[in-house]
Amino acid sequence: MISQVFILSSKGDHLIYKDFRGEAGKDAVNKFYEMVTALTGGQPPVVMKHKELHFVHIRQGGLYWVATTKADASPFTIIEFLNRLTALVKDYCGCLLEKSVQMNFALIYELLDEVVDFGYIQTTSTDILKNFIQTEAVSSKPFSLFDLSNVGLFGADTQQNKVAPSAAATRPIVSSQGEQGSKNEIFVDVIERMSVVIGANGVLMKADIEGEIRVKCYMPSCSEMRIGLNEEFSIGKSQLSGYGAAVRVDECSFHQAVRLDEFDTYRILKVCPSQGEQTVMQYQLCDDLPTAPPFRLFPSIERDSGGRYRTLFIHLPLLSLFSPSLFSSLSQELSSPDQSAELQPKNKAVHWEIPRFPGGAQLSALFKLEVSGLSAASLQEVGPVSLSFELPKYTCTGLQIRFLRLSPIQPGPSQRWVRYVTHSDSYTIRI
């Protein structure tokens, strides 16, 4: 049973507020933000309590999505509800940016009225809600790392006439008649997130990959879609057979709407996609990576003890090991669009920004730090190095989409786009 639902910006601005039961005052919004910002360290707890009121929240699109309850409700149920609410807003508004939420506040309030009745969840189905939602979405074009003339979006060639606009997959699923965004399209994303730990000697100590195949459909009349994966796709330690490139994962799960009658033999997923976005397949691979990690670092540290201030020299040669046709963008702890470095004494960190890094290349940086009271024992506190990046058109597992077929054949022009992207979830190199 949900008492309130509200959405806050990262600065605490009130974007959406809906009170279903009148059990808690509007001051609960300010109290939540005080609690979540007063915490120090890492990620704040998902569930927090103030007196008799429980706060359950998630972070999506840089926003706080919060539900409150006074009842003895399951926190997992409320978390699942918030995740589905963000998916609904993304389907109807196009994206989850603060600007999009502000421009579509009337639409979001209408969604909340249909989804929750007096604190009880009614439905989160995009197809069902289409029959009741009347408010038109206002589209806003967000910034995209793929909005580059020489980067093939969704796996397309780099010729300008073959590249989809950067906002093509971030428009609302329901568009006004005659709009350019109302054409029939299907987007399939293969998304992988890496968690890697590399020792100071360069040995790979831990590597985990979590991946998913995500489908966003703008076709109202598609009865079946067939997604062909690598023929040489294996789950677990089973023996591989066939002639294609070998791809192995440890675990694999599928959406309940996916039919697997052709999966064991032909590695084909059959699904009847509804309008909107859904994850049709999730997979995981641990430790045994088919290829080397995309980045390697070979750090060296020297100490000069002369003078009043002792100097620490840190040399960081960074090497990219992926194909030269790919590009990455390091985005964690970065400060400006040009390659630069910044010392942040509060965090005891040096932030090095590389806005663009071609594959097969090597970059290096030499940092000279003047530190008072530097000792040999202080060198043990240096490190580790953390990288955050995004690699388009690249998967660490090698998973590929062989084909994407729709039935029945769609009348009129239709487009099918496939995108591969790898994110760094946690990429740590010890020194």
C-alpha positions in Angstrom: 0.0 0.0 0.0 1.6 3.2 -1.2 1.0 6.6 0.5 2.9 9.0 -1.7 4.9 9.0 -4.9 7.3 11.8 -5.8 10.2 12.6 -8.1 13.1 14.8 -7.1 16.0 16.2 -9.1 19.5 15.6 -7.9 19.4 19.1 -6.3 16.2 18.3 -4.4 13.8 20.2 -6.7 10.2 18.9 -6.5 9.2 17.7 -10.0 6.3 15.4 -9.3 4.3 14.9 -6.0 1.2 12.7 -5.7 -0.5 11.9 -2.3 -2.8 8.9 -2.6 -4.0 8.4 1.1 -3.3 11.6 3.0 -1.3 9.7 5.7 1.8 11.9 5.5 2.3 15.5 4.9 4.1 17.2 2.0 7.0 17.8 4.4 8.0 14.2 3.8 9.6 15.2 0.5 12.0 17.6 2.3 12.6 15.1 5.0 13.6 12.4 2.5 16.1 14.7 0.7 17.6 15.8 4.1 18.1 12.1 5.0 19.5 11.0 1.6 22.0 14.0 1.4 23.1 13.7 5.0 24.6 10.3 4.4 28.3 10.1 3.8 30.2 7.5 1.8 28.8 5.3 -0.9 25.3 4.5 -2.2 22.5 5.4 0.3 20.2 2.6 1.4 17.2 2.0 -0.8 14.8 1.8 2.2 14.9 4.4 5.0 12.6 5.2 7.9 11.5 8.3 9.7 9.1 7.8 12.6 6.3 5.6 11.1 7.0 6.5 7.5 9.1 4.3 5.2 10.9 5.8 2.2 11.7 3.5 -0.7 13.6 5.0 -3.6 15.6 4.3 -6.7 17.9 6.5 -8.9 17.1 6.7 -12.6 18.1 9.4 -15.1 19.8 11.3 -12.3 16.5 11.6 -10.5 15.1 10.3 -7.2 12.0 8.2 -7.7 10.4 7.8 -4.2 7.4 6.0 -2.8 6.4 6.2 0.9 4.3 3.8 2.9 3.1 3.4 6.5 1.8 -0.1 6.0 3.9 -3.2 6.4 4.4 -3.5 2.7 7.1 -5.6 1.0 10.0 -3.3 -0.1 10.7 -5.5 -3.0 7.2 -5.0 -4.4 7.6 -1.2 -4.1 11.0 -1.3 -5.7 9.6 -3.3 -8.6 6.7 -0.8 -8.9 9.2 2.1 -9.1 11.2 0.3 -11.8 8.1 -0.3 -13.8 7.0 3.3 -13.3 10.3 4.6 -14.7 9.8 2.2 -17.7 6.3 3.7 -18.2 7.5 7.2 -18.1 10.3 6.4 -20.5 7.8 4.8 -22.9 5.4 7.7 -22.8 7.8 10.6 -22.5 10.8 9.2 -24.4 13.5 9.6 -21.8 14.0 10.1 -18.0 15.8 13.4 -18.0 14.8 16.2 -15.7 13.8 18.4 -18.6 11.6 15.7 -20.0 9.8 15.1 -16.7 9.2 18.9 -16.3 7.8 19.2 -19.8 5.5 16.2 -19.4 4.3 16.7 -15.8 0.6 16.5 -16.8 1.2 13.2 -18.6 3.0 11.7 -15.6 0.2 12.8 -13.3 -2.3 11.1 -15.6 -0.2 7.9 -15.6 -0.1 7.9 -11.8 -3.9 8.3 -11.6 -4.3 5.2 -13.8 -1.6 3.1 -12.3 -2.4 3.6 -8.6 -5.8 3.9 -7.0 -5.9 4.9 -3.3 -2.5 3.4 -2.8 -3.2 0.1 -4.5 -1.3 -0.7 -7.7 -3.7 -1.4 -10.6 -1.6 -2.0 -13.7 1.8 -1.1 -15.2 1.1 -2.4 -18.7 1.9 0.0 -21.5 -0.6 -1.6 -23.8 -3.5 -1.4 -21.4 -2.7 2.2 -20.4 -2.7 3.3 -24.0 -6.5 3.0 -24.0 -6.9 5.6 -21.2 -4.0 8.1 -21.5 -5.1 11.2 -23.5 -2.3 13.7 -22.8 0.2 14.0 -25.7 3.9 13.8 -24.8 6.3 16.7 -25.4 9.6 15.4 -26.9 13.0 16.8 -25.9 16.2 15.8 -27.6 18.8 14.7 -25.0 22.5 14.8 -25.5 24.0 11.5 -26.7 27.5 10.3 -26.8 26.6 8.7 -30.2 25.6 12.0 -31.8 28.9 12.0 -33.7 29.2 12.0 -37.5 31.8 9.2 -37.6 30.1 6.8 -35.1 27.7 4.2 -36.5 24.6 4.3 -34.3 22.7 1.1 -33.6 25.3 -0.8 -35.6 24.5 1.2 -38.8 27.2 2.2 -41.3 28.7 5.6 -40.9 27.4 7.2 -44.0 25.1 10.0 -43.1 22.1 8.6 -44.9 22.4 5.3 -43.0 22.8 6.7 -39.5 19.7 7.1 -37.3 19.3 10.4 -35.5 20.6 10.4 -31.9 17.1 11.0 -30.5 15.4 8.3 -32.7 15.1 5.8 -29.8 14.2 8.3 -27.2 10.9 9.6 -28.5 7.5 8.6 -27.0 5.9 5.5 -28.2 2.7 7.3 -28.9 3.1 10.2 -31.3 0.7 12.6 -33.0 -0.4 11.7 -36.4 1.8 13.0 -39.1 4.9 13.4 -37.0 8.2 12.2 -38.3 8.7 10.1 -35.2 5.6 8.1 -35.9 7.2 5.8 -38.5 7.5 2.0 -37.8 10.8 1.2 -36.2 12.3 -1.4 -33.9 15.5 -0.9 -31.9 17.4 -3.8 -30.4 20.2 -3.0 -27.9 22.8 -5.4 -26.8 24.1 -3.8 -23.6 27.0 -5.2 -21.4 28.3 -3.9 -18.1 31.8 -4.8 -17.0 33.2 -5.2 -13.4 36.9 -5.8 -13.6 39.7 -5.8 -11.0 43.3 -5.9 -12.4 46.2 -6.4 -10.0 49.3 -4.2 -9.7 51.3 -6.8 -11.7 48.8 -6.7 -14.6 47.1 -10.0 -13.8 43.3 -10.1 -14.2 42.0 -10.9 -10.7 38.2 -10.6 -11.3 36.0 -10.0 -14.2 32.2 -10.1 -14.4 30.0 -9.2 -17.3 26.2 -8.6 -17.0 24.5 -8.2 -20.3 21.0 -7.9 -21.7 19.1 -7.7 -25.0 16.6 -4.8 -24.9 13.9 -4.2 -27.4 12.0 -1.0 -28.0 9.1 -1.3 -30.4 7.3 1.5 -32.3 5.2 -0.9 -34.4 1.6 -1.3 -33.4 0.9 -4.3 -35.6 3.9 -6.6 -35.1 2.6 -10.1 -34.2 6.0 -11.8 -33.9 9.7 -11.0 -34.0 12.5 -13.5 -34.4 16.0 -12.5 -33.1 18.8 -14.8 -34.3 21.9 -15.0 -32.0 25.3 -16.5 -32.7 24.9 -20.1 -33.8 27.9 -21.0 -31.6 26.2 -19.8 -28.4 26.6 -21.9 -25.2 25.2 -21.6 -21.7 27.3 -23.0 -18.9 30.1 -25.5 -19.5 28.3 -27.4 -22.3 30.4 -28.4 -25.3 30.2 -25.9 -28.2 29.2 -27.1 -31.7 28.9 -25.4 -35.0 31.0 -23.2 -37.2 30.3 -19.6 -36.0 32.3 -17.6 -33.5 32.1 -19.2 -30.1 30.2 -17.3 -27.4 29.7 -18.7 -23.9 27.8 -17.3 -20.9 27.4 -18.8 -17.4 23.7 -17.9 -16.8 20.9 -16.8 -19.0 17.3 -15.8 -18.3 14.4 -14.7 -20.6 11.4 -12.5 -20.5 8.2 -14.5 -19.9 6.9 -13.4 -23.3 9.8 -15.1 -25.1 9.2 -18.4 -26.8 12.2 -20.8 -26.9 11.1 -23.6 -29.1 13.8 -22.7 -31.7 16.4 -21.5 -29.2 18.1 -24.9 -28.4 18.5 -25.8 -32.1 18.9 -22.5 -34.0 19.6 -20.0 -31.2 16.5 -18.0 -32.2 14.4 -15.9 -29.8 10.7 -15.6 -30.7 8.7 -12.8 -29.0 5.6 -10.8 -29.6 6.7 -7.3 -28.8 4.4 -4.8 -27.3 4.8 -1.1 -27.9 7.5 0.3 -25.6 10.7 -1.1 -24.1 11.3 -4.5 -22.6 14.3 -6.7 -21.8 13.9 -10.0 -23.6 17.1 -11.7 -22.4 19.6 -11.3 -19.6 23.0 -13.1 -19.2 26.1 -13.2 -17.1 29.7 -14.3 -17.5 32.2 -14.5 -14.7 36.1 -14.6 -14.8 36.6 -16.5 -18.0 36.5 -13.7 -20.6 36.9 -14.6 -24.3 39.0 -11.5 -24.9 41.4 -9.3 -22.9 39.8 -6.4 -21.0 39.5 -3.3 -23.3 42.0 -1.1 -21.2 45.3 -1.8 -19.5 47.3 0.5 -17.3 51.0 0.2 -16.4 51.5 2.7 -13.6 54.8 3.7 -12.0 55.4 5.8 -8.9 58.6 7.6 -7.8 59.3 9.7 -4.7 61.7 12.7 -4.4 62.4 13.6 -0.8 64.4 16.7 -1.4 63.3 20.2 -0.1 60.5 21.2 2.3 57.8 19.6 0.2 58.4 16.1 -1.1 57.4 15.3 -4.6 55.5 12.3 -5.9 55.7 11.4 -9.6 52.9 9.3 -10.9 53.3 8.0 -14.5 50.1 6.5 -16.1 50.5 4.9 -19.6 47.0 3.8 -20.7 46.6 1.3 -23.5 43.4 0.5 -25.4 43.2 -3.1 -26.6 40.1 -3.1 -28.7 39.8 -2.7 -32.5 41.0 0.6 -33.9 37.6 1.1 -35.5 36.0 1.7 -32.1 36.0 4.7 -29.9 35.4 5.1 -26.1 34.6 8.0 -23.8 35.9 8.1 -20.3 33.3 9.9 -18.2 33.8 9.2 -14.5 35.4 12.0 -12.5 35.9 14.2 -15.6 35.8 18.0 -15.6 36.0 19.4 -19.2 35.5 18.4 -22.8 39.3 18.6 -23.6 41.9 16.2 -22.2 43.0 17.6 -18.9 43.7 16.7 -15.3 42.6 18.2 -12.0 43.7 17.7 -8.4 40.9 17.4 -5.9 42.4 17.5 -2.4 39.1 16.9 -0.8 38.7 13.5 -2.4 42.5 12.9 -2.5 42.2 12.1 -6.2 43.6 13.2 -9.5 40.9 13.3 -12.3 42.2 12.7 -15.8 39.8 13.3 -18.6 40.1 11.7 -22.1 37.1 12.7 -24.1 38.0 10.4 -27.0 40.3 7.4 -27.2 40.8 5.4 -30.4 41.3 1.7 -30.3 44.9 0.3 -30.5 46.3 3.6 -29.2 48.3 4.5 -26.1 48.1 7.7 -24.0 50.2 8.6 -21.0 50.2 11.2 -18.2 52.8 12.3 -15.8 51.5 13.8 -12.6 53.8 15.7 -10.2 52.4 16.2 -6.7 54.0 18.1 -4.0 53.1 16.6 -0.6 54.1 17.7 2.9 55.1 14.9 5.2 55.4 12.3 2.5 57.0 9.0 3.7 57.7 5.7 2.2 54.7 4.3 4.0 52.5 6.9 2.3 53.1 5.2 -1.1 51.0 2.3 0.1 48.0 4.6 0.1 48.3 5.6 -3.6 45.7 4.1 -5.8 43.7 2.3 -7.1 42.8 3.8 -10.5 39.2 3.6 -11.6 38.0 4.0 -15.2 34.5 4.8 -16.4 33.9 4.4 -20.2 31.4 3.6 -22.9 32.3 1.5 -25.9 29.9 1.7 -28.9 29.7 -1.2 -31.3 31.6 -3.6 -28.9 30.7 -6.5 -26.7 33.1 -8.3 -24.5 31.4 -11.7 -24.8 31.2 -11.5 -28.6 27.4 -11.8 -28.6 25.9 -10.7 -32.0 22.5 -10.4 -33.6 22.6 -12.5 -36.8 19.2 -11.3 -38.1 16.0 -9.6 -37.0 12.8 -10.7 -38.8 9.3 -9.5 -38.4 6.1 -11.3 -39.3 3.8 -10.5 -40.8 5.8 -8.3 -43.2 5.0 -4.7 -42.2 3.1 -2.6 -44.7 4.9 0.6 -45.8 8.5 1.6 -44.8 9.9 0.2 -41.6 13.4 0.4 -40.0 15.2 -2.1 -37.8 18.2 -0.9 -35.8 20.7 -2.9 -33.7 23.2 -1.3 -31.3 26.0 -2.8 -29.3 27.5 -0.9 -26.3 29.7 -1.8 -23.3 29.7 0.2 -20.1 32.1 0.1 -17.2 30.2 -0.8 -14.0 33.4 -1.0 -11.9 36.8 -1.0 -13.6 39.6 -0.9 -11.1 43.3 -1.2 -11.6 45.5 -1.6 -8.5 48.8 0.2 -8.1 
